[in-house]
Amino acid sequence: MINLIIKEAKSYTMHQLMLLTCLLSMFMPFYIGLMMLAALTLGLMMNGELKALLQETPQAKAGLLVILAGFIGALVYGNLLGIGCSFMMLVILIAACDLRRHCDAHFYDRFIKLILLMSVVCFAHALLEYLNITESLNYQFTDLIIPDLPKYRVNSVFFNANYYAMMCEFFIIIALAKLITSENKGIYFFIILCNLSGLYLTGCRSAWPALAVALPILFYFAGKRKTAALLLLIEICLGFFVLMEPELLPRLESSDSSMDVRIGIWQTAIQQFKVNPLLGHGPLTYMQVYPQFNGIATQHAHNIFLDALINFGILGVVPLIIFIVNRLKEAFRLCDIRKALVLALTVIVMIHGLLDATIFWSQTSFLYLSLLMMTVNLKTDEA
């Protein structure tokens, strides 16, 4: 076993091993992951590689403009948390650019498999977490009761249940993409089952419609169009059944009251955008400004589109749109399975983002951005 690990390690450069270590750190408490990315950035600066890396990565320029818009807004309006988050965004972008530069088909395959392996570890952690929750509330483990209070919903190693939910969505899509192209399908079925179970335990309602839209898209663009059509039909039937029996999904019965709260949050965000449409107040703007409008107290606008507008303003959102659109254009030049993966992951972000802002977190954004940058840069059609 040790010899196999050593042999595998020797197939990478030292820098690739460092990047894999950064990936592993994303499955630890978020501050450890950010410290690893900061160390990676510092290493690139000290070696004189950072400037060349950003110059040779066309995707970096638009990303830097987004971060700069957020940083300037945070600086102008005294948003200290926003200034800190801008640096967080910067090290994530730099890491994604570095992964793009050092990615080949072998490294990409191992990167994907390491993600899926760690997803099972995260699910094991979530099960233990749920066991502790049920014991503290005097529930039976098999009752599968998911309370509304955030402290009673599992988050595994991702700080918040909704962040873990988005990670589970990503894991499921990635595992399905591997299942489509792999002969060893049993292991990927197991990984999908683990992450579907983990998603259920998070009690995140926004995740299910996002996943329901992303799954047929994945199969359709992977060339499995009959499977996509059948899956869509099954989802429609299941959707009607769940609407008739809402207790089948955790917390679905309280959706009406939660939607009322979100509408109130959105109205506050729109008021803020009208005050300063060009330049936002930087990341976490909503948390800084809601008292001015007697808004509902929360950290963000619970909608990635509104959140982006008030965080970065039009000056930051325009390069963000350019960045995403150009990456999607590149995706359409890839082989079917890689194109399908990029599109499905992006749909997850967009649909889930209609009701939440879970992509604006270090672990979720690192995983999405890294896969986006690496996948669209691959030149071969290897699975």
Secondary structure, DSSP 8 states (H G I E B T S, - for coil): -HHHHHHHHTTS-HHHHHHHHHHHHTTS-HHHHHHHHHHHHHHHHHTT-HHHHHHH-HHHHHHHHHHHHHHHHHHHTT-HHHHHHHHHHHHHHHHHHHHHHH--HHHHHHHHHHHHHHHHHHHHHHHHHHHHHHHHTT--GGG----SSGGGS--TTSSSHHHHHHHHHHHHHHHHHHHHH-S-HHHHHHHHHHHHHHHHHHT-STHHHHHHHHHHHHHHHTT-HHHHHHHHHHHHHHHHHHHHSGGGSTTGGGHHHHHHHHHHHHHHHHHHHHH-SSS---TTHHHHHGGGGT----SS-SSHHHHHHHHHHHHHHHHHHHHHHHHHHHHTTS-HHHHHHHHHHHHHHHHHTTT--TTSSHHHHHHHHHHHHHHHH--S---
